[in-house]
Amino acid sequence: MPVVMQDTMGEMQQMVQPMIQKIQRMQHEVIAEIQAEKNKSG
């Protein structure tokens, strides 16, 4: 794998990482809301 490719991959990952974390946080919130609704309806 050429060094240039490795650099590009590293930069891409650094850019994508925060987006992935945001998405995961949103998923956790949605799951928590769904579980809360289930608990309400009993």
Backbone bond lengths (Angstrom), bond angles and torsions (degrees), N, CA, C in turn:
res aa  C-N    CA-C-N  psi(-1)  N-CA   C-N-CA  omega(-1)  CA-C   N-CA-C  phi
1 M - - - 1.475 - - 1.531 108.65 -
2 P 1.327 117.98 123.84 1.471 120.21 -179.03 1.523 111.81 -64.14
3 V 1.342 114.43 151.12 1.478 119.15 -177.94 1.520 110.65 -60.39
4 V 1.339 115.92 -39.34 1.476 119.64 -179.27 1.521 109.84 -57.22
5 M 1.323 116.69 -43.46 1.464 120.91 179.58 1.524 110.02 -61.35
6 Q 1.330 116.87 -43.18 1.466 120.35 -179.00 1.522 109.76 -61.18
7 D 1.346 116.72 -43.58 1.472 119.66 179.19 1.524 110.09 -59.92
8 T 1.332 115.87 -46.32 1.463 120.11 -179.05 1.527 110.27 -60.84
9 M 1.319 116.94 -43.88 1.463 121.27 179.69 1.528 109.59 -59.59
10 G 1.331 116.34 -45.25 1.467 120.35 -179.57 1.517 111.32 -60.54
11 E 1.333 116.20 -44.56 1.467 119.64 179.62 1.517 110.54 -63.96
12 M 1.319 116.18 -44.01 1.464 120.61 179.10 1.523 110.29 -57.23
13 Q 1.341 116.15 -46.91 1.459 120.11 -178.31 1.525 110.47 -61.80
14 Q 1.347 117.16 -40.88 1.465 119.69 179.70 1.522 110.57 -63.60
15 M 1.334 116.61 -36.84 1.464 120.27 179.36 1.529 110.91 -71.77
16 V 1.336 115.31 -38.48 1.476 119.80 -174.54 1.528 111.22 -77.30
17 Q 1.322 117.02 -31.67 1.467 121.21 -174.52 1.531 113.34 -51.13
18 P 1.346 118.66 -52.47 1.473 118.72 -179.54 1.521 111.99 -60.33
19 M 1.342 117.03 -37.46 1.466 119.96 179.02 1.521 110.14 -62.86
20 I 1.339 116.50 -43.29 1.471 120.84 179.83 1.524 109.02 -61.49
21 Q 1.331 116.92 -43.55 1.465 119.98 -179.00 1.523 110.41 -62.92
22 K 1.350 116.66 -40.70 1.467 120.19 178.38 1.521 110.28 -61.14
23 I 1.339 115.42 -46.33 1.466 120.27 -178.25 1.533 109.65 -61.40
24 Q 1.327 116.28 -44.20 1.463 119.51 -179.26 1.525 110.28 -62.65
25 R 1.341 116.50 -40.35 1.468 119.98 179.98 1.524 109.30 -62.95
26 M 1.344 116.47 -44.04 1.455 120.38 179.43 1.527 110.31 -60.96
27 Q 1.338 116.36 -42.04 1.464 120.07 179.31 1.526 109.98 -60.95
28 H 1.337 116.47 -43.80 1.471 119.74 -179.53 1.531 109.91 -60.40
29 E 1.346 116.31 -42.64 1.465 119.74 -179.39 1.525 110.30 -62.51
30 V 1.329 116.11 -44.63 1.473 119.88 -178.98 1.525 109.62 -62.36
31 I 1.324 116.66 -45.38 1.473 120.30 -179.79 1.522 109.76 -61.34
32 A 1.330 116.68 -42.36 1.471 120.17 -179.94 1.526 109.93 -61.79
33 E 1.343 116.57 -41.68 1.475 119.96 179.79 1.514 109.92 -63.85
34 I 1.329 117.32 -44.85 1.476 121.00 -179.30 1.528 109.03 -60.00
35 Q 1.325 117.14 -45.29 1.458 120.23 -178.87 1.528 109.87 -64.09
36 A 1.334 117.37 -39.09 1.464 120.83 179.32 1.534 109.69 -62.66
37 E 1.332 116.48 -42.79 1.468 120.16 178.69 1.526 110.12 -61.88
38 K 1.342 116.54 -43.30 1.469 119.45 179.32 1.525 110.12 -59.83
39 N 1.337 115.78 -42.79 1.465 120.13 -178.25 1.532 109.72 -64.02
40 K 1.326 117.29 -38.34 1.468 121.30 179.77 1.524 109.66 -62.22
41 S 1.342 116.06 -51.73 1.467 120.18 -176.21 1.530 110.87 -67.01
42 G 1.318 116.33 -22.19 1.451 120.98 175.76 1.489 112.53 62.47
